[in-house]
Amino acid sequence: MENNKKNYYGNISSLVYNQSKPPGTSIDGDIEFYTNELIKREGLVLEAGVGNGRIAIPLLRKGISIFGLDNSKEMLTIYKGNLKKYNMESQLILGDLINFKADIKFETIIMPNGSFCLLNRDDIVYVLNNFKNHLTDNGKIYLDLIYPTSFKPGNIHEYDFVLDNNDIIKIKNKAISIDWALQRTYTELEYKSNSEIEIQPFSLWWYGVEEFKLILEKLKFKNIETIKNYNNIKNLNLKTVTFIFEK
Ligand SMILES: C[S@@+](CC[C@H](N)C(=O)[O-])C[C@H]1O[C@@H](n2cnc3c(N)ncnc32)[C@H](O)[C@@H]1O
């Protein structure tokens, strides 16, 4: 069943992510938004699902202290390589958001763009409670929700992706289904190199804005604010909602 297949960034999908979205690639203005917000705040920032450091590295370069967490060792290996390449230092841990334990509390926790939507709906309460346990008393959480406005079930997109070493990866991106009751889209990505095939199951869950506020209120989060499309008023379609809240 699609529902049981776990989202995971393996070897090839992490390589392709890094090459198509290297550190500094802004998606819809997310890097500018997070830089503006975090530059005003003190203390340590946890980026939940740090990936290759697309956002973390530009933030580190602005002097913001980022602590990276990810459950993909392949992604973290790429992040470490990028830190070296950009001459930056950052603490990082391999762990799952549901049950990671760090001896530190964070002033800010961020989960930009679509990462939160990768979490299985059944897990989000555990993740949000774990965030709460790792937040300082005056801490803030920034979490983006994205909406599948252009998802077309049945669409198949096939293309060749050339890696830096000139290896060709054949990618097949299959938009399989949209489940309106579960609020989930399911995509399957196939990456084929000369020596390896990786199948990446890719589910994204979405939440209504009022629905998500109710979830946060039920967990006793306070001062809940929302921002649409990173404050970009030129973007008429709603694609991203950032929730900002405190414990
Ligand atoms: C779409 S990438 C985003 C990476 C980076 N934050 C960015 O904005 O470019 C999502 C990342 O979240 C990580 N991730 C997904 N679920 C996770 C979980 N349950 N625990 C820890 N990391 C997770 C993935 O491994 C992946 O690196």
PDBQT file of the ligand as one rigid body, heavy atoms in Angstrom, charges set to zero:
ROOT
HETATM    1  C1  LIG A 301      12.737  18.404   0.909  1.00  0.00    +0.000 C 
HETATM    2  S1  LIG A 301      14.165  18.139   1.886  1.00  0.00    +0.000 S 
HETATM    3  C2  LIG A 301      14.449  19.786   2.443  1.00  0.00    +0.000 C 
HETATM    4  C3  LIG A 301      15.871  20.067   2.863  1.00  0.00    +0.000 C 
HETATM    5  C4  LIG A 301      16.127  21.513   3.314  1.00  0.00    +0.000 C 
HETATM    6  N1  LIG A 301      15.437  21.801   4.551  1.00  0.00    +0.000 N 
HETATM    7  C5  LIG A 301      15.661  22.472   2.240  1.00  0.00    +0.000 C 
HETATM    8  O1  LIG A 301      14.730  23.239   2.506  1.00  0.00    +0.000 OA
HETATM    9  O2  LIG A 301      16.214  22.449   1.153  1.00  0.00    +0.000 OA
HETATM   10  C6  LIG A 301      13.434  17.385   3.324  1.00  0.00    +0.000 C 
HETATM   11  C7  LIG A 301      14.449  16.846   4.296  1.00  0.00    +0.000 C 
HETATM   12  O3  LIG A 301      13.761  16.406   5.472  1.00  0.00    +0.000 OA
HETATM   13  C8  LIG A 301      14.328  15.179   5.896  1.00  0.00    +0.000 C 
HETATM   14  N2  LIG A 301      13.307  14.449   6.668  1.00  0.00    +0.000 N 
HETATM   15  C9  LIG A 301      12.105  14.011   6.237  1.00  0.00    +0.000 A 
HETATM   16  N3  LIG A 301      11.452  13.362   7.217  1.00  0.00    +0.000 NA
HETATM   17  C10 LIG A 301      12.261  13.388   8.306  1.00  0.00    +0.000 A 
HETATM   18  C11 LIG A 301      12.145  12.877   9.634  1.00  0.00    +0.000 A 
HETATM   19  N4  LIG A 301      11.065  12.216  10.025  1.00  0.00    +0.000 N 
HETATM   20  N5  LIG A 301      13.168  13.095  10.494  1.00  0.00    +0.000 NA
HETATM   21  C12 LIG A 301      14.282  13.780  10.099  1.00  0.00    +0.000 A 
HETATM   22  N6  LIG A 301      14.443  14.291   8.854  1.00  0.00    +0.000 NA
HETATM   23  C13 LIG A 301      13.451  14.095   7.961  1.00  0.00    +0.000 A 
HETATM   24  C14 LIG A 301      14.695  14.478   4.598  1.00  0.00    +0.000 C 
HETATM   25  O4  LIG A 301      15.665  13.470   4.769  1.00  0.00    +0.000 OA
HETATM   26  C15 LIG A 301      15.197  15.649   3.749  1.00  0.00    +0.000 C 
HETATM   27  O5  LIG A 301      16.576  15.862   3.863  1.00  0.00    +0.000 OA
ENDROOT
TORSDOF 0
